[in-house]
Amino acid sequence: MIKAQVFRQYDIRGIVEEELNEESYFLIGKGFGTYLRNKGLMTIVIGGDARHSTRAFMDAFNKGAIETGCDVIDIGIVATPALYFAIWKLQTDGGAMITASHNPSQYNGCKLNLGLSSVYAEELQKVLQIIQKGEFATGLGEVRRYLTIDSEYKDYIVANIKFQRPVKVIVDGGNGMGGPYLPEILRTLGCEVIEMYCDPDGDFPNHHPDPTVEKNMVDLSRAVIDAGYELGIGLDGDSDRIGVVDEKGKMLFGDQILNILARDYLKANPGQKVIADVKCSMNLYNDIAKQGGIPIMYKTGHANIKMYMKEVGVKFAGEMSGHVFLADRYLGFDDAIYVSCRFIEIVSKTSAPVSTYLADQPKLYNTPELHTACADDKKFEVVSKVCTEFKNEGYDVNDIDGARITFADGWGLIRASNTTPVLVTRYEAINEARMKEIQALVEGKIYKYI
């Protein structure tokens, strides 16, 4: 029987052999196949990343899925956005990506899709419940290979991007799945490209494949400075999250990348709504409004945001973690390969250095995302109590995802992590002293209940 804890909020993820093995993926294939068959659906496209266990896990998933009567199209070892593209291109009912994203090499996992929507939260639990009950659909499906999706995906991006001039860019693939895609696409579009760690390697020998953490971008920063290039792009393990460093080697955080993209988007699409998650800087929200857009603050989580985009008909969204979603000139899912091209497209429109793009914004002081240990069975209760206390005291509180308390000169956030036993906090203000005051105020309430 499969271990229930590997079914997390947004995907399935666990340690290979300890928590996930071939038998697990056989059951996941049967569970997801049954989930689809119960909806009158039956086609699945499957892909996987370059982790050592992935191919065997894909084969086990396929075996389980076809026993439910589903037909599987196997596209091989690919980036997650290429899997999403295949769902759209091949018009399948569902998709399965065998990946643990940016997790360390001992992990693997699985992202499930119903069309281009993620199967997450309660819907993902339904797949688990099917497995636990052993109530599987039966039938005789088939697996067929489809191995041209990579070239079709690259061609689609090239056809939908136009650079005004060649840009000098370094790509750090993090030994994840983006390396075989982005440099080739950029060269086809006329860029000068230096590749770093672009060979997929499930051991991630050079650095952890998470481009939103500064220590993972040190080599890229140094390389951009040494080469005198205009920017560096970092990709996470499965290429659905982006990181950027400017020509000075300084890392741009997720909300700054969003801000630069939002300015360009709103120039071409005045008055449109832009969604960003609760962890983003007030500079981003204020700037969206200043550029004539309508900022919408929403829950953290790529699956949450994709769902809400469709619900309210928004074409541009993103979150602090480097997930960016563009339905403007594209297909609406989080694709760091395509978003890198859109960012470089902006760079190609001007000779101004990337470091100057947000120079007109006020200087703000903020913390990174901070974590406080809190048991899974207690963390949501703690957040609720802190939220209620701030509301009762008359503060401006947005409770769409935890509690974001806004002051005239800053804000503080507390939310429960959906994936680990921690409380997530972040603070920002017009100066460091005020930031620390807000932090002390929020933490004072947290420690009353923790």
C-alpha positions as a printed NumPy array, in Angstrom:
array([[  0.   ,   0.   ,   0.   ],
       [  1.185,   3.521,  -0.792],
       [  2.218,   5.898,   2.009],
       [ -0.405,   8.618,   2.39 ],
       [  2.101,  11.339,   3.321],
       [  3.518,  11.422,  -0.229],
       [  0.206,  12.911,  -1.424],
       [  0.885,  16.566,  -0.673],
       [ -1.094,  19.727,  -1.401],
       [ -0.041,  20.209,  -5.025],
       [  1.594,  16.955,  -6.073],
       [  2.999,  13.604,  -4.999],
       [  6.536,  13.716,  -3.613],
       [  8.735,  11.463,  -1.502],
       [ 12.104,   9.773,  -0.983],
       [ 12.865,   7.024,  -3.493],
       [ 12.676,   3.492,  -2.019],
       [ 11.763,   4.808,   1.455],
       [  8.459,   6.38 ,   0.378],
       [  8.124,   5.782,  -3.379],
       [  9.031,   2.764,  -5.5  ],
       [  7.827,   1.067,  -8.675],
       [  4.885,  -0.493,  -6.846],
       [  3.859,   3.006,  -5.686],
       [  3.807,   4.289,  -9.266],
       [  1.897,   1.246, -10.473],
       [ -0.777,   2.133,  -7.887],
       [ -0.649,   5.839,  -8.778],
       [ -1.198,   4.882, -12.428],
       [ -4.173,   2.715, -11.481],
       [ -5.535,   5.378,  -9.125],
       [ -5.237,   8.22 , -11.625],
       [ -6.539,   6.055, -14.461],
       [ -9.592,   5.201, -12.366],
       [-10.024,   8.868, -11.405],
       [-10.193,   9.72 , -15.13 ],
       [-12.41 ,   6.776, -16.064],
       [-14.859,   7.815, -13.318],
       [-15.185,  11.111, -15.209],
       [-15.703,   9.384, -18.549],
       [-12.146,  10.205, -19.657],
       [ -9.35 ,   7.894, -20.778],
       [ -6.275,   9.516, -22.4  ],
       [ -3.098,  10.405, -20.5  ],
       [  0.189,  11.89 , -21.69 ],
       [  3.19 ,  11.06 , -19.495],
       [  6.675,  12.546, -19.261],
       [  9.444,  12.525, -16.697],
       [ 12.572,  14.357, -15.57 ],
       [ 16.18 ,  13.136, -15.572],
       [ 16.27 ,  11.601, -12.081],
       [ 17.745,   8.117, -12.047],
       [ 14.496,   6.472, -10.933],
       [ 12.216,   8.304, -13.37 ],
       [ 12.144,   5.967, -16.378],
       [ 11.353,   2.9  , -14.274],
       [  8.656,   4.849, -12.431],
       [  7.119,   5.991, -15.737],
       [  6.942,   2.388, -16.933],
       [  5.277,   1.311, -13.674],
       [  2.739,   4.16 , -13.924],
       [  1.963,   3.209, -17.524],
       [  1.364,  -0.415, -16.548],
       [ -1.106,   0.631, -13.864],
       [ -2.906,   3.171, -16.047],
       [ -3.528,   0.823, -18.978],
       [ -5.016,  -1.783, -16.624],
       [ -7.829,   0.721, -15.983],
       [ -8.59 ,   1.019, -19.706],
       [ -6.752,   4.317, -20.204],
       [ -4.569,   4.943, -23.229],
       [ -1.16 ,   6.468, -22.47 ],
       [  1.015,   8.588, -24.752],
       [  4.613,   8.416, -23.489],
       [  6.696,  11.443, -24.527],
       [  9.854,  10.362, -22.69 ],
       [ 12.249,  12.489, -20.622],
       [ 11.116,  16.119, -20.881],
       [ 10.728,  19.407, -18.989],
       [  7.432,  19.878, -17.153],
       [  6.314,  22.709, -19.505],
       [  6.829,  20.362, -22.467],
       [  4.455,  17.912, -20.756],
       [  1.873,  20.684, -20.333],
       [  2.376,  21.666, -23.973],
       [  1.801,  18.037, -24.988],
       [ -1.519,  17.944, -23.096],
       [ -2.611,  20.971, -25.155],
       [ -1.106,  19.818, -28.461],
       [ -2.308,  16.207, -28.264],
       [ -5.64 ,  17.146, -26.621],
       [ -5.38 ,  14.474, -23.933],
       [ -7.759,  14.234, -20.99 ],
       [ -4.978,  14.127, -18.438],
       [ -1.257,  14.292, -17.867],
       [  1.34 ,  12.869, -15.499],
       [  4.819,  14.309, -14.988],
       [  7.216,  12.137, -13.008],
       [  9.359,  14.726, -11.209],
       [ 10.325,  16.042,  -7.806],
       [ 10.929,  19.52 ,  -9.248],
       [ 13.723,  21.218,  -7.257],
       [ 13.888,  18.624,  -4.47 ],
       [ 17.257,  16.911,  -3.803],
       [ 18.324,  13.912,  -5.868],
       [ 17.004,  11.261,  -3.451],
       [ 13.415,  12.417,  -4.125],
       [ 10.979,  11.772,  -6.914],
       [  7.297,  12.577,  -7.341],
       [  4.42 ,  13.092,  -9.727],
       [  2.394,  16.075, -10.925],
       [ -1.071,  15.117, -12.19 ],
       [ -3.191,  17.163, -14.572],
       [ -6.807,  17.189, -15.684],
       [ -6.437,  18.97 , -18.986],
       [ -4.184,  21.952, -18.233],
       [ -5.491,  22.208, -14.657],
       [ -3.517,  20.692, -11.791],
       [ -5.067,  17.853,  -9.812],
       [ -4.399,  19.107,  -6.268],
       [ -5.776,  19.437,  -2.743],
       [ -9.092,  17.549,  -2.404],
       [ -8.93 ,  16.21 ,  -5.968],
       [ -5.482,  14.706,  -5.374],
       [ -6.809,  13.142,  -2.171],
       [ -9.52 ,  11.468,  -4.263],
       [ -6.788,   9.659,  -6.211],
       [ -5.277,   8.504,  -2.914],
       [ -8.679,   7.324,  -1.666],
       [ -9.203,   5.26 ,  -4.835],
       [ -5.854,   3.555,  -4.184],
       [ -6.612,   2.994,  -0.485],
       [ -9.986,   1.423,  -1.259],
       [ -8.577,  -0.635,  -4.116],
       [-11.642,   0.172,  -6.215],
       [ -9.983,   0.366,  -9.61 ],
       [-11.55 ,   0.581, -13.039],
       [-10.648,  -2.293, -15.349],
       [ -9.965,  -2.41 , -19.049],
       [ -7.249,  -2.847, -21.619],
       [ -5.549,   0.345, -22.683],
       [ -2.337,   0.776, -24.636],
       [  0.895,   2.75 , -24.421],
       [  2.336,   4.448, -27.467],
       [  5.463,   6.549, -27.737],
       [  5.396,  10.09 , -29.143],
       [  8.928,  11.442, -29.31 ],
       [  8.651,  14.629, -31.395],
       [  7.027,  16.85 , -28.773],
       [ 10.339,  18.53 , -27.864],
       [ 10.868,  19.909, -31.362],
       [  7.198,  20.925, -31.652],
       [  7.384,  22.723, -28.298],
       [ 10.595,  24.576, -29.225],
       [  9.177,  25.566, -32.61 ],
       [  6.02 ,  26.906, -30.96 ],
       [  8.001,  29.153, -28.62 ],
       [ 10.288,  30.408, -31.405],
       [  7.227,  31.285, -33.516],
       [  5.709,  33.306, -30.669],
       [  8.75 ,  35.321, -29.544],
       [ 10.47 ,  38.186, -31.377],
       [ 13.703,  39.81 , -30.216],
       [ 14.509,  43.334, -31.401],
       [ 18.246,  42.647, -31.216],
       [ 20.612,  39.855, -30.124],
       [ 20.97 ,  39.635, -26.333],
       [ 23.959,  38.198, -24.473],
       [ 22.65 ,  35.756, -21.888],
       [ 24.039,  32.97 , -19.709],
       [ 21.73 ,  30.04 , -18.945],
       [ 22.258,  28.009, -15.764],
       [ 20.198,  24.845, -16.221],
       [ 21.04 ,  23.568, -12.743],
       [ 21.527,  20.119, -14.336],
       [ 17.738,  19.983, -14.542],
       [ 15.486,  19.629, -17.565],
       [ 15.725,  23.162, -18.973],
       [ 19.238,  22.813, -20.399],
       [ 18.229,  20.88 , -23.541],
       [ 15.63 ,  23.554, -24.394],
       [ 16.384,  27.161, -23.521],
       [ 19.886,  27.656, -24.999],
       [ 18.813,  26.142, -28.332],
       [ 15.672,  28.297, -28.451],
       [ 17.64 ,  31.462, -27.636],
       [ 20.282,  30.739, -30.269],
       [ 17.574,  30.121, -32.864],
       [ 16.186,  33.555, -31.954],
       [ 19.63 ,  35.15 , -32.462],
       [ 21.015,  35.434, -28.931],
       [ 24.599,  34.907, -27.823],
       [ 24.397,  32.164, -25.193],
       [ 26.823,  30.693, -22.689],
       [ 25.636,  27.435, -21.131],
       [ 26.235,  26.473, -17.507],
       [ 25.233,  23.109, -16.046],
       [ 22.858,  22.475, -18.939],
       [ 23.366,  18.709, -19.111],
       [ 20.564,  16.977, -17.168],
       [ 22.006,  14.993, -14.272],
       [ 19.786,  13.464, -11.598],
       [ 22.571,  13.896,  -9.013],
       [ 22.539,  17.742,  -9.419],
       [ 26.339,  17.797,  -8.964],
       [ 26.918,  21.565,  -9.172],
       [ 24.233,  23.141,  -7.01 ],
       [ 20.699,  22.556,  -5.792],
       [ 18.309,  23.225,  -8.727],
       [ 16.33 ,  26.065,  -7.143],
       [ 17.067,  29.468,  -8.76 ],
       [ 15.106,  31.45 ,  -6.159],
       [ 17.788,  30.84 ,  -3.497],
       [ 20.777,  33.182,  -3.715],
       [ 23.467,  30.617,  -2.871],
       [ 22.362,  28.55 ,  -5.882],
       [ 22.886,  31.548,  -8.191],
       [ 26.448,  32.414,  -7.08 ],
       [ 28.172,  30.69 , -10.025],
       [ 25.766,  32.301, -12.509],
       [ 26.261,  35.754, -10.978],
       [ 30.033,  35.432, -11.204],
       [ 29.854,  34.143, -14.781],
       [ 27.677,  37.062, -15.948],
       [ 30.121,  39.582, -14.472],
       [ 33.203,  37.797, -15.833],
       [ 31.734,  37.509, -19.351],
       [ 30.287,  41.034, -19.383],
       [ 26.903,  39.616, -20.402],
       [ 23.544,  41.36 , -20.03 ],
       [ 21.825,  38.882, -17.737],
       [ 21.722,  35.332, -16.478],
       [ 18.748,  32.986, -16.372],
       [ 18.468,  30.166, -13.828],
       [ 15.943,  27.33 , -14.107],
       [ 14.691,  24.918, -11.469],
       [ 14.841,  21.128, -11.735],
       [ 11.821,  20.686, -14.002],
       [ 11.828,  24.194, -15.564],
       [  8.561,  25.635, -14.332],
       [ 10.308,  28.278, -12.146],
       [ 12.646,  31.064, -13.221],
       [ 15.483,  32.982, -11.591],
       [ 17.268,  36.044, -13.033],
       [ 20.512,  37.894, -12.304],
       [ 21.24 ,  41.308, -13.805],
       [ 24.444,  42.469, -15.521],
       [ 25.981,  43.275, -12.125],
       [ 25.355,  39.727, -10.951],
       [ 22.598,  40.831,  -8.588],
       [ 19.705,  38.426,  -8.219],
       [ 16.18 ,  39.6  ,  -8.972],
       [ 13.576,  38.137,  -6.655],
       [ 10.357,  36.584,  -7.915],
       [  8.241,  39.689,  -7.391],
       [ 10.821,  41.867,  -9.197],
       [ 10.773,  39.528, -12.205],
       [  6.975,  39.748, -12.133],
       [  7.141,  43.534, -11.913],
       [  9.319,  43.856, -15.012],
       [  7.097,  41.441, -16.952],
       [  3.937,  43.208, -15.707],
       [  5.118,  46.603, -16.926],
       [  5.655,  45.197, -20.401],
       [  2.348,  43.32 , -20.333],
       [  0.357,  46.374, -19.217],
       [  1.984,  48.561, -21.865],
       [  0.468,  46.276, -24.504],
       [ -2.689,  45.463, -22.501],
       [ -3.716,  48.594, -20.566],
       [ -6.232,  48.265, -17.751],
       [ -5.86 ,  44.498, -17.331],
       [ -5.845,  42.55 , -14.07 ],
       [ -2.625,  41.008, -12.764],
       [ -2.586,  38.313, -10.059],
       [  0.289,  37.93 ,  -7.599],
       [  0.554,  35.884,  -4.421],
       [  0.452,  37.178,  -0.844],
       [  4.236,  36.998,  -0.393],
       [  4.991,  39.679,  -3.001],
       [  6.299,  43.187,  -2.27 ],
       [  3.961,  46.157,  -1.963],
       [  6.16 ,  47.752,  -4.67 ],
       [  4.718,  45.214,  -7.131],
       [  1.08 ,  45.862,  -6.224],
       [  1.567,  49.651,  -6.178],
       [  3.391,  49.569,  -9.512],
       [  0.717,  47.478, -11.243],
       [ -1.806,  50.14 , -10.25 ],
       [  0.566,  52.947, -11.266],
       [  0.947,  51.349, -14.714],
       [ -2.841,  51.368, -15.11 ],
       [ -3.413,  47.729, -14.206],
       [ -5.611,  46.161, -11.543],
       [ -3.599,  44.222,  -8.944],
       [ -5.195,  41.128,  -7.385],
       [ -3.647,  39.494,  -4.322],
       [ -4.234,  35.743,  -4.191],
       [ -3.179,  32.525,  -2.487],
       [  0.321,  31.13 ,  -2.817],
       [  0.615,  27.947,  -4.887],
       [  0.938,  27.384,  -8.633],
       [ -2.191,  25.202,  -8.755],
       [ -4.258,  27.798,  -6.866],
       [ -3.181,  30.591,  -9.186],
       [ -3.739,  28.637, -12.416],
       [ -7.237,  27.763, -11.263],
       [ -8.052,  31.347, -10.267],
       [ -6.707,  32.746, -13.557],
       [ -9.236,  30.655, -15.46 ],
       [-12.006,  31.45 , -13.002],
       [-11.67 ,  35.233, -13.381],
       [-10.302,  35.357, -16.935],
       [ -6.883,  36.844, -16.138],
       [ -4.009,  36.421, -18.607],
       [ -0.968,  37.232, -16.453],
       [ -0.088,  36.026, -12.96 ],
       [  2.821,  34.906, -10.854],
       [  4.226,  34.275,  -7.426],
       [  7.29 ,  34.948,  -5.34 ],
       [  8.566,  31.399,  -5.921],
       [  9.328,  32.057,  -9.602],
       [  6.202,  30.484, -11.125],
       [  4.926,  32.84 , -13.856],
       [  1.739,  32.213, -15.844],
       [  1.097,  33.828, -19.219],
       [ -2.076,  33.325, -21.2  ],
       [ -1.131,  36.467, -23.127],
       [  0.388,  35.209, -26.411],
       [  0.781,  31.813, -24.748],
       [ -1.083,  28.9  , -23.159],
       [ -1.493,  29.99 , -19.527],
       [  0.639,  27.473, -17.637],
       [  3.845,  28.043, -15.664],
       [  6.722,  27.702, -18.112],
       [ 10.116,  29.114, -17.111],
       [ 11.539,  28.389, -20.572],
       [  8.911,  30.521, -22.305],
       [  8.943,  33.182, -19.556],
       [ 12.734,  33.457, -19.923],
       [ 12.166,  34.275, -23.597],
       [  9.54 ,  36.886, -22.719],
       [ 11.937,  38.471, -20.224],
       [ 14.759,  38.529, -22.774],
       [ 12.323,  39.984, -25.322],
       [ 11.953,  42.962, -22.939],
       [ 15.748,  43.252, -22.672],
       [ 16.007,  43.266, -26.47 ],
       [ 13.735,  46.338, -26.712],
       [ 16.207,  48.649, -24.974],
       [ 19.903,  49.241, -24.466],
       [ 19.321,  50.095, -20.794],
       [ 20.917,  47.622, -18.378],
       [ 18.619,  45.215, -16.507],
       [ 19.756,  46.718, -13.183],
       [ 17.994,  49.995, -14.096],
       [ 14.572,  48.538, -14.921],
       [ 13.078,  49.119, -11.466],
       [ 15.391,  51.951, -10.399],
       [ 12.454,  54.369, -10.184],
       [ 10.845,  52.405,  -7.353],
       [ 11.18 ,  53.349,  -3.691],
       [ 13.749,  51.434,  -1.673],
       [ 12.011,  48.973,   0.647],
       [ 13.461,  46.689,   3.29 ],
       [ 12.197,  43.152,   3.515],
       [ 12.974,  39.785,   4.972],
       [ 13.221,  36.612,   2.954],
       [ 10.56 ,  33.978,   3.58 ],
       [ 11.005,  32.955,   7.234],
       [  9.967,  29.588,   8.678],
       [  8.847,  28.827,  12.231],
       [  8.349,  25.171,  13.166],
       [  4.716,  24.354,  13.971],
       [  2.985,  20.962,  13.986],
       [  0.75 ,  20.168,  11.006],
       [ -2.253,  19.64 ,  13.279],
       [ -1.751,  23.055,  14.9  ],
       [ -0.396,  25.425,  12.242],
       [ -3.721,  26.455,  10.658],
       [ -5.252,  27.071,  14.096],
       [ -2.341,  29.348,  15.055],
       [ -2.729,  31.362,  11.851],
       [ -6.487,  31.663,  12.411],
       [ -6.018,  32.978,  15.964],
       [ -3.397,  35.531,  14.911],
       [ -5.604,  36.65 ,  12.007],
       [ -8.642,  37.069,  14.284],
       [ -6.644,  39.02 ,  16.856],
       [ -5.365,  41.511,  14.266],
       [ -8.878,  41.936,  12.834],
       [-10.358,  42.503,  16.291],
       [ -7.757,  45.21 ,  16.912],
       [ -8.863,  47.036,  13.745],
       [ -5.907,  46.312,  11.49 ],
       [ -6.191,  46.033,   7.695],
       [ -6.022,  42.244,   7.187],
       [ -6.229,  40.282,   3.933],
       [ -7.083,  36.68 ,   4.864],
       [ -7.131,  35.092,   1.385],
       [ -4.144,  32.955,   2.439],
       [ -3.299,  33.221,   6.122],
       [ -3.118,  36.845,   7.219],
       [ -1.366,  39.721,   5.45 ],
       [ -1.521,  42.755,   7.735],
       [ -1.029,  46.059,   5.907],
       [  0.219,  49.226,   7.609],
       [  0.742,  52.677,   6.106],
       [  4.473,  52.006,   5.866],
       [  4.783,  48.238,   5.468],
       [  3.207,  44.833,   5.951],
       [  3.604,  41.493,   7.666],
       [  2.46 ,  38.024,   6.573],
       [  1.74 ,  34.801,   8.407],
       [  0.491,  31.684,   6.642],
       [  0.646,  27.951,   7.174],
       [  2.832,  26.049,   4.732],
       [  0.814,  23.61 ,   2.625],
       [  3.694,  21.158,   2.365],
       [  5.716,  21.208,   5.607],
       [  5.064,  21.624,   9.381],
       [  5.995,  25.312,   9.47 ],
       [  4.494,  28.778,   9.663],
       [  5.705,  31.039,   6.845],
       [  6.245,  34.727,   7.624],
       [  7.579,  37.687,   5.672],
       [  7.927,  41.377,   6.494],
       [  8.514,  44.585,   4.529],
       [  8.65 ,  48.304,   5.368],
       [ 10.056,  51.655,   4.286],
       [ 13.077,  51.269,   6.581],
       [ 14.783,  48.488,   8.48 ],
       [ 13.735,  49.679,  11.915],
       [ 10.058,  49.725,  10.948],
       [ 10.374,  46.303,   9.318],
       [ 11.709,  44.911,  12.606],
       [  8.866,  46.584,  14.536],
       [  6.27 ,  44.903,  12.318],
       [  8.116,  41.595,  12.647],
       [  8.147,  41.893,  16.46 ],
       [  4.43 ,  42.738,  16.525],
       [  3.441,  39.718,  14.394],
       [  5.837,  37.301,  16.07 ],
       [  4.614,  38.42 ,  19.487],
       [  1.141,  37.192,  18.586],
       [  2.467,  33.981,  16.971],
       [  4.37 ,  32.952,  20.103],
       [  1.249,  33.417,  22.235],
       [ -0.408,  30.54 ,  20.402],
       [  2.352,  28.307,  19.071]])
